[in-house]
Amino acid sequence: AQKVTQAQTEISVVEKEDVTLDCVYETRDTTYYLFWYKQPPSGELVFLIRRNSFDEQNEISGRYSWNFQKSTSSFNFTITASQVVDSAVYFCALVISSGSARQLTFGSGTQLTVLP
Amino acid sequence: DGGITQSPKYLFRKEGQNVTLSCEQNLNHDAMYWYRQDPGQGLRLIYYSQIVNDFQKGDIAEGYSVSREKKESFPLTVTSAQKNPTAFYLCASSPGPWTDTQYFGPGTRLTVL
């Protein structure tokens, strides 16, 4: 079975600080996909990134960056120079590539509050 | 604009009544999903459909039913058999099943009085 752990339940930072959201996953499969979603107060989940297990290259998109390390089964998300609009719940998710039991497994989320 | 719509945004029902939540997508996606979210928790899969006229149970299907008669539509019925239906319900779709990115609708908040 797959499992995603987001140990940080809540994080508070002051605007312009950098913040890293941790994601640790468990799977026995060698081929899998990892995702990050943002859930603002409105409730809709907004897709941020999808990464497959064979691509360990880190990715940067504006103020967002992701650090994928298979050796530690982690897929951490960093927001640089945080802004109030970044306040949301962030979910990490995992799906394996094959098998009848596959489904998108979500972590429990990290509530990020950015204070002005 | 392409996207996923869910209606209504808020829904109130009396205990013992069935209620149907709407989910429509115009993204031409084959796969659609229903998730339930309770406060402070992640998403749990209720039902999914990989193709028209076919659907499968997820982890918490008891007390729910779905249909997939059209590619664009995947309504969810919360029946009176669902013991604790008050929750936030999210619908999603993806081009293909599972490994493709799932895109989510705005959600429906159901409160049973």
Interface residues (C-beta under 8 A of the other chain):
Chain A: V4 T9 Y33 F35 Y37 S42 G43 E44 L45 V46 F47 R50 F91 V95 S97 R102 Q103 L104 F106 G107 S108 G109
Chain B: Y33 G40 Q41 G42 L43 L45 Y48 G58 D59 F88 L90 A92 W98 T99 T101 Q102 Y103 F104 G105 P106 G107 R109
